[in-house]
Amino acid sequence: MADNIFKTLGAYVTEVLDNDKDGAVSFEEVLGIFPNSAVAIAFVVVDLLVLVAEYRVWDVGMTITSGDPYKALGFV
C-alpha cells in the first residue's frame, strides 16, 4: 500500500520541479515548466482577467439577491 497520497504527491512534484535539487521549489522553477516567458505571462494575465470577471459576476449576484452571499455564489 502507498503511504499518505499527499505526501507521495508532494515528493513527486518536488522531485520533478526541483531543478537545483535544494529540496525547495522556487517560483523560477515553476515558471521553467513553460517553454518561454510568453506562455507564462499569458497564463497569468488570463487568470487575472477571469478573477476580475468572477468578481463582477459575484457583485451582480449580490445585488440581485439583496446581499445573500450563498445565493450569489450560484451566479459564480
Secondary structure, 3 states (H helix, E strand, C coil): CCCCHHHHHHHHHHHHHCCCCCCCCCHHHHHCCCCCHHHHHHHHHHHHHHHHHHHHHHHHHHHHCCCCHHHHHCCC
